[in-house]
Amino acid sequence: MKKVSNKNVLFPGLILCFLIFGCSNNDYSTNNGGNGNNTPAANEVWMQNTLFNPKSKTVNKGTEITWINKDSFDHTVTSGTPNNPDGLFDSGTIGSGGTFKRTFDSAGTFNYYCKIHQDVMTGTITVQ
């Protein structure tokens, strides 16, 4: 029986890992926002690391908010609180790199959550 050296297994494995992970055009942890930084622009909320970033935002009436999925897996933006949607808005499933937009025309506090990750993904938009 021929003995296989660690070098003969390790090196091709490293090459394969580089090809799979190193050549992706999408680095969702560092994608720039609309402001050119690694932070959301003024009217953006990022879905990133299974969180809404920022978790809460205060805006003026008439502001359009854009949620952007920076994760490599699906999310939703659903109005209400976990297990208690209020029916005001629901993005449906947003895939990686996808967006959802909503204009807030009336004052109030609008809670929302991700149906898929409702234990950890909640947020609030306060409209003045």
N, CA, C and O of each residue as an XYZ file, in Angstrom:
512
protein
N       0.844     -1.164      0.000
C       0.000      0.000      0.000
C       0.897      1.237      0.000
O       1.853      1.327      0.771
N       0.575      2.176     -0.869
C       1.354      3.400     -1.001
C       0.886      4.416      0.025
O      -0.313      4.661      0.160
N       1.826      5.008      0.746
C       1.521      6.025      1.742
C       1.387      7.378      1.054
O       2.234      7.761      0.247
N       0.318      8.096      1.380
C       0.085      9.424      0.808
C       0.625     10.458      1.793
O       0.301     10.418      2.980
N       1.437     11.369      1.305
C       1.983     12.393      2.198
C       0.953     13.491      2.420
O       0.060     13.699      1.599
N       1.089     14.187      3.540
C       0.192     15.296      3.854
C       0.276     16.397      2.805
O      -0.718     17.068      2.527
N       1.470     16.588      2.216
C       1.646     17.625      1.205
C       0.772     17.349     -0.022
O       0.210     18.271     -0.614
N       0.663     16.062     -0.399
C      -0.105     15.713     -1.590
C      -1.605     15.915     -1.390
O      -2.340     16.038     -2.370
N      -2.068     15.953     -0.163
C      -3.485     16.158      0.120
C      -3.747     17.614      0.470
O      -4.739     18.188      0.018
N      -2.883     18.215      1.259
C      -3.088     19.561      1.756
C      -3.038     20.605      0.648
O      -3.919     21.461      0.570
N      -2.020     20.548     -0.211
C      -1.861     21.573     -1.238
C      -3.050     21.635     -2.199
O      -3.571     22.726     -2.428
N      -3.501     20.514     -2.771
C      -4.683     20.602     -3.641
C      -5.923     21.094     -2.887
O      -6.765     21.784     -3.462
N      -6.035     20.744     -1.613
C      -7.161     21.225     -0.806
C      -7.130     22.732     -0.641
O      -8.169     23.387     -0.719
N      -5.951     23.286     -0.414
C      -5.807     24.742     -0.298
C      -6.139     25.441     -1.614
O      -6.787     26.488     -1.621
N      -5.702     24.870     -2.704
C      -6.005     25.438     -4.022
C      -7.519     25.445     -4.241
O      -8.077     26.438     -4.708
N      -8.178     24.343     -3.904
C      -9.626     24.254     -4.071
C     -10.339     25.292     -3.207
O     -11.272     25.942     -3.680
N      -9.922     25.462     -1.949
C     -10.523     26.472     -1.076
C     -10.348     27.865     -1.664
O     -11.284     28.664     -1.643
N      -9.170     28.165     -2.185
C      -8.936     29.476     -2.791
C      -9.862     29.694     -3.977
O     -10.436     30.773     -4.128
N     -10.010     28.681     -4.815
C     -10.859     28.817     -5.990
C     -12.318     29.021     -5.613
O     -13.026     29.793     -6.260
N     -12.766     28.340     -4.580
C     -14.167     28.447     -4.170
C     -14.428     29.771     -3.473
O     -15.381     30.469     -3.819
N     -13.603     30.129     -2.502
C     -13.878     31.294     -1.667
C     -13.129     32.550     -2.094
O     -13.622     33.656     -1.871
N     -11.976     32.416     -2.690
C     -11.139     33.564     -3.005
C     -11.490     34.270     -4.294
O     -11.053     35.399     -4.518
N     -12.266     33.634     -5.143
C     -12.569     34.234     -6.436
C     -13.965     34.826     -6.508
O     -14.398     35.258     -7.576
N     -14.651     34.850     -5.425
C     -15.998     35.416     -5.429
C     -15.946     36.926     -5.615
O     -15.073     37.596     -5.063
N     -16.869     37.450     -6.383
C     -16.971     38.896     -6.547
C     -17.746     39.538     -5.421
O     -17.778     40.765     -5.327
N     -18.371     38.753     -4.563
C     -19.224     39.279     -3.501
C     -18.589     39.085     -2.139
O     -18.448     37.957     -1.667
N     -18.212     40.170     -1.516
C     -17.761     40.150     -0.129
C     -18.775     40.953      0.652
O     -18.652     42.171      0.785
N     -19.784     40.263      1.172
C     -20.904     40.947      1.784
C     -20.551     41.620      3.095
O     -21.334     42.421      3.606
N     -19.396     41.314      3.647
C     -19.028     41.965      4.896
C     -18.403     43.329      4.658
O     -18.300     44.129      5.588
N     -17.984     43.609      3.423
C     -17.307     44.875      3.177
C     -17.882     45.650      2.005
O     -17.295     46.650      1.592
N     -19.008     45.221      1.459
C     -19.582     45.977      0.344
C     -19.859     47.412      0.773
O     -20.347     47.666      1.874
N     -19.544     48.320     -0.098
C     -19.761     49.731      0.204
C     -21.229     50.072      0.115
O     -21.961     49.530     -0.714
N     -21.645     50.963      0.965
C     -23.006     51.470      0.906
C     -23.082     52.616     -0.068
O     -22.105     52.945     -0.741
N     -24.248     53.221     -0.140
C     -24.472     54.334     -1.044
C     -23.606     55.535     -0.708
O     -23.483     56.449     -1.523
N     -22.999     55.553      0.481
C     -22.158     56.682      0.866
C     -20.675     56.414      0.591
O     -19.826     57.239      0.930
N     -20.358     55.264     -0.023
C     -18.975     54.941     -0.347
C     -18.198     54.357      0.818
O     -17.020     54.037      0.664
N     -18.817     54.210      1.970
C     -18.155     53.636      3.133
C     -18.676     52.229      3.384
O     -19.537     51.734      2.657
N     -18.153     51.605      4.404
C     -18.624     50.287      4.797
C     -19.753     50.401      5.806
O     -19.884     49.566      6.700
N     -20.556     51.425      5.660
C     -21.721     51.642      6.510
C     -22.902     52.012      5.620
O     -22.711     52.543      4.526
N     -24.114     51.738      6.079
C     -25.274     52.081      5.268
C     -25.382     53.589      5.044
O     -25.009     54.386      5.904
N     -25.897     53.960      3.880
C     -26.171     55.371      3.592
C     -27.340     55.831      4.461
O     -27.964     55.020      5.145
N     -27.631     57.116      4.435
C     -28.630     57.714      5.324
C     -29.982     57.024      5.263
O     -30.637     56.886      6.297
N     -30.422     56.589      4.100
C     -31.745     55.982      3.967
C     -31.675     54.490      3.650
O     -32.579     53.934      3.026
N     -30.597     53.856      4.085
C     -30.431     52.421      3.900
C     -30.451     51.692      5.234
O     -30.060     52.231      6.269
N     -30.914     50.462      5.179
C     -30.766     49.510      6.281
C     -30.179     48.247      5.659
O     -30.734     47.702      4.705
N     -29.073     47.793      6.194
C     -28.448     46.582      5.687
C     -28.905     45.382      6.497
O     -29.050     45.452      7.717
N     -29.125     44.288      5.800
C     -29.327     42.986      6.432
C     -27.972     42.300      6.337
O     -27.559     41.834      5.275
N     -27.299     42.252      7.472
C     -25.906     41.811      7.463
C     -25.585     41.111      8.768
O     -25.917     41.598      9.848
N     -24.930     39.953      8.654
C     -24.567     39.163      9.832
C     -25.805     38.816     10.660
O     -25.764     38.801     11.890
N     -26.904     38.538      9.959
C     -28.191     38.180     10.569
C     -28.669     39.256     11.547
O     -29.193     38.950     12.619
N     -28.480     40.510     11.161
C     -28.964     41.664     11.925
C     -29.414     42.739     10.949
O     -29.009     42.738      9.787
N     -30.251     43.657     11.420
C     -30.550     44.870     10.668
C     -29.577     45.942     11.139
O     -29.425     46.164     12.340
N     -28.914     46.609     10.189
C     -27.921     47.632     10.502
C     -28.277     48.906      9.753
O     -28.153     48.947      8.529
N     -28.721     49.961     10.460
C     -28.906     50.059     11.911
C     -30.215     49.392     12.339
O     -31.123     49.180     11.535
N     -30.274     49.074     13.615
C     -31.453     48.422     14.187
C     -32.636     49.389     14.246
O     -33.783     48.978     14.068
N     -32.365     50.654     14.492
C     -33.439     51.653     14.508
C     -32.975     52.897     13.763
O     -31.790     53.228     13.725
N     -33.963     53.576     13.168
C     -33.661     54.744     12.346
C     -34.820     55.717     12.494
O     -35.980     55.308     12.535
N     -34.505     57.002     12.573
C     -35.512     58.056     12.630
C     -35.413     58.875     11.345
O     -34.336     59.339     10.969
N     -36.567     59.045     10.675
C     -36.590     59.756      9.390
C     -37.777     60.717      9.358
O     -38.662     60.651     10.211
N     -37.789     61.606      8.368
C     -38.909     62.511      8.141
C     -39.961     61.847      7.262
O     -39.663     60.921      6.508
N     -41.209     62.337      7.371
C     -42.273     61.832      6.503
C     -41.854     61.980      5.047
O     -41.213     62.957      4.662
N     -42.232     60.988      4.250
C     -41.905     61.006      2.830
C     -40.580     60.360      2.485
O     -40.205     60.318      1.314
N     -39.862     59.853      3.479
C     -38.556     59.233      3.248
C     -38.734     57.807      2.739
O     -39.537     57.036      3.264
N     -37.973     57.479      1.713
C     -37.928     56.104      1.212
C     -36.737     55.394      1.846
O     -35.608     55.882      1.778
N     -36.989     54.257      2.456
C     -35.928     53.427      3.050
C     -35.671     52.246      2.122
O     -36.606     51.624      1.618
N     -34.404     51.948      1.904
C     -34.008     50.792      1.104
C     -33.287     49.799      2.008
O     -32.252     50.124      2.591
N     -33.826     48.601      2.125
C     -33.171     47.513      2.830
C     -32.365     46.729      1.804
O     -32.868     46.406      0.728
N     -31.117     46.424      2.134
C     -30.220     45.710      1.227
C     -29.712     44.451      1.935
O     -29.182     44.524      3.043
N     -29.879     43.308      1.288
C     -29.400     42.052      1.861
C     -27.924     41.872      1.542
O     -27.560     41.570      0.405
N     -27.081     42.056      2.541
C     -25.632     41.910      2.399
C     -25.160     40.510      2.792
O     -23.980     40.188      2.655
N     -26.087     39.679      3.282
C     -25.732     38.302      3.654
C     -25.793     37.401      2.427
O     -26.312     37.796      1.383
N     -25.274     36.215      2.554
C     -25.280     35.257      1.452
C     -26.501     34.335      1.525
O     -26.549     33.314      0.839
N     -27.474     34.688      2.344
C     -28.686     33.889      2.499
C     -29.898     34.815      2.581
O     -29.748     36.029      2.716
N     -31.088     34.243      2.501
C     -32.339     35.001      2.398
C     -32.760     35.670      3.701
O     -32.437     35.212      4.798
N     -33.497     36.778      3.540
C     -34.127     37.497      4.645
C     -35.486     38.009      4.188
O     -35.827     37.917      3.009
N     -36.265     38.552      5.133
C     -37.477     39.297      4.805
C     -37.472     40.590      5.612
O     -36.731     40.733      6.585
N     -38.311     41.524      5.188
C     -38.596     42.742      5.948
C     -40.110     42.741      6.112
O     -40.846     43.025      5.167
N     -40.567     42.420      7.315
C     -41.993     42.228      7.574
C     -42.425     43.143      8.708
O     -41.834     43.114      9.788
N     -43.450     43.956      8.476
C     -43.902     44.883      9.515
C     -44.587     44.139     10.650
O     -45.248     43.121     10.445
N     -44.411     44.673     11.852
C     -44.962     44.070     13.057
C     -43.844     43.576     13.958
O     -42.713     44.058     13.896
N     -44.180     42.612     14.791
C     -43.213     42.018     15.702
C     -43.207     40.506     15.474
O     -44.171     39.957     14.940
N     -42.126     39.827     15.877
C     -42.041     38.385     15.621
C     -43.329     37.649     16.003
O     -43.889     37.846     17.081
N     -43.769     36.807     15.090
C     -44.999     36.010     15.223
C     -46.253     36.874     15.292
O     -47.323     36.369     15.634
N     -46.147     38.172     14.974
C     -47.298     39.061     15.021
C     -47.198     40.130     13.921
O     -47.105     41.321     14.220
N     -47.216     39.701     12.641
C     -47.145     40.692     11.560
C     -48.391     41.571     11.575
O     -49.488     41.099     11.877
N     -48.216     42.863     11.245
C     -49.366     43.772     11.268
C     -49.918     44.077      9.876
O     -50.901     44.808      9.751
N     -49.301     43.526      8.828
C     -49.835     43.650      7.483
C     -49.535     44.942      6.748
O     -50.007     45.121      5.625
N     -48.766     45.854      7.341
C     -48.462     47.119      6.663
C     -47.529     46.929      5.468
O     -47.721     47.547      4.420
N     -46.528     46.081      5.629
C     -45.630     45.779      4.517
C     -44.943     44.444      4.747
O     -44.746     44.018      5.885
N     -44.586     43.797      3.662
C     -43.854     42.526      3.705
C     -43.098     42.392      2.392
O     -43.698     42.373      1.317
N     -41.811     42.301      2.487
C     -40.959     42.253      1.305
C     -41.040     40.932      0.559
O     -40.684     40.861     -0.617
N     -41.504     39.889      1.228
C     -41.308     38.561      0.674
C     -39.841     38.199      0.856
O     -39.100     38.936      1.507
N     -39.422     37.100      0.303
C     -38.035     36.661      0.453
C     -37.108     37.534     -0.380
O     -37.330     37.747     -1.572
N     -36.071     38.030      0.271
C     -35.052     38.848     -0.395
C     -33.765     38.033     -0.432
O     -33.179     37.738      0.610
N     -33.334     37.674     -1.620
C     -32.112     36.903     -1.779
C     -30.868     37.755     -1.576
O     -30.939     38.978     -1.457
N     -29.747     37.089     -1.541
C     -28.453     37.756     -1.386
C     -28.284     38.840     -2.440
O     -28.437     38.581     -3.634
N     -27.965     40.069     -1.996
C     -27.780     41.200     -2.899
C     -29.078     41.900     -3.285
O     -29.050     42.933     -3.954
N     -30.220     41.345     -2.868
C     -31.508     41.930     -3.217
C     -31.862     43.115     -2.342
O     -31.229     43.354     -1.313
N     -32.891     43.863     -2.762
C     -33.321     45.046     -2.028
C     -34.836     45.055     -1.867
O     -35.565     44.356     -2.571
N     -35.283     45.866     -0.920
C     -36.695     46.150     -0.716
C     -36.798     47.621     -0.353
O     -36.027     48.119      0.467
N     -37.766     48.331     -0.972
C     -37.929     49.760     -0.715
C     -39.339     50.037     -0.223
O     -40.308     49.417     -0.662
N     -39.426     50.995      0.709
C     -40.736     51.438      1.195
C     -40.631     52.907      1.571
O     -39.669     53.333      2.210
N     -41.642     53.680      1.162
C     -41.724     55.087      1.522
C     -42.654     55.229      2.724
O     -43.751     54.669      2.742
N     -42.208     55.977      3.718
C     -42.977     56.190      4.940
C     -43.616     57.579      4.875
O     -42.941     58.595      5.043
N     -44.933     57.603      4.627
C     -45.657     58.856      4.424
C     -46.372     59.378      5.663
O     -46.854     60.510      5.663
N     -46.447     58.581      6.707
C     -47.153     59.035      7.914
C     -46.256     58.875      9.138
O     -45.414     57.980      9.207
N     -46.465     59.774     10.104
C     -45.672     59.740     11.340
C     -46.056     58.522     12.166
O     -47.188     58.040     12.115
N     -45.095     58.045     12.917
C     -45.342     56.918     13.811
C     -44.104     56.066     13.966
O     -43.047     56.368     13.410
N     -44.247     55.006     14.722
C     -43.168     54.045     14.934
C     -43.559     52.745     14.259
O     -44.631     52.196     14.516
N     -42.690     52.262     13.403
C     -42.962     51.073     12.607
C     -41.943     49.984     12.956
O     -40.763     50.083     12.622
N     -42.427     48.957     13.628
C     -41.579     47.810     13.959
C     -41.555     46.856     12.775
O     -42.529     46.749     12.030
N     -40.443     46.173     12.610
C     -40.339     45.165     11.557
C     -39.366     44.080     11.999
O     -38.614     44.244     12.960
N     -39.401     42.962     11.270
C     -38.549     41.824     11.611
C     -38.329     40.968     10.371
O     -38.974     41.166      9.341
N     -37.421     40.024     10.483
C     -37.183     39.030      9.438
C     -37.932     37.765      9.842
O     -37.670     37.209     10.909
N     -38.855     37.305      9.009
C     -39.615     36.092      9.317
C     -38.709     34.867      9.461
O     -39.006     33.960     10.238
N     -37.617     34.845      8.720
C     -36.712     33.686      8.720
C     -35.853     33.663      9.978
O     -35.550     32.589     10.497
N     -35.459     34.830     10.474
C     -34.545     34.944     11.626
C     -35.175     35.812     12.717
O     -34.502     36.664     13.298
N     -36.442     35.603     12.993
C     -37.193     36.500     13.873
C     -36.698     36.527     15.312
O     -37.013     37.460     16.051
N     -35.935     35.533     15.720
C     -35.404     35.540     17.085
C     -34.325     36.604     17.280
O     -34.093     37.062     18.398
N     -33.660     36.998     16.175
C     -32.540     37.939     16.306
C     -32.655     39.176     15.428
O     -31.990     40.177     15.695
N     -33.479     39.132     14.392
C     -33.538     40.245     13.442
C     -34.818     41.044     13.617
O     -35.873     40.669     13.106
N     -34.714     42.149     14.345
C     -35.823     43.068     14.518
C     -35.298     44.490     14.333
O     -34.112     44.757     14.529
N     -36.197     45.395     13.954
C     -35.803     46.774     13.766
C     -36.991     47.708     13.903
O     -38.140     47.274     13.994
N     -36.690     49.007     13.916
C     -37.712     50.031     14.077
C     -37.394     51.240     13.193
O     -36.257     51.708     13.144
N     -38.416     51.732     12.500
C     -38.330     53.005     11.792
C     -39.265     53.968     12.502
O     -40.457     53.689     12.633
N     -38.739     55.102     12.963
C     -39.560     56.151     13.576
C     -39.666     57.290     12.576
O     -38.657     57.821     12.111
N     -40.907     57.660     12.250
C     -41.139     58.699     11.259
C     -41.693     59.927     11.968
O     -42.673     59.841     12.708
N     -41.050     61.080     11.732
C     -41.458     62.344     12.363
C     -42.272     63.184     11.412
O     -42.702     64.281     11.769
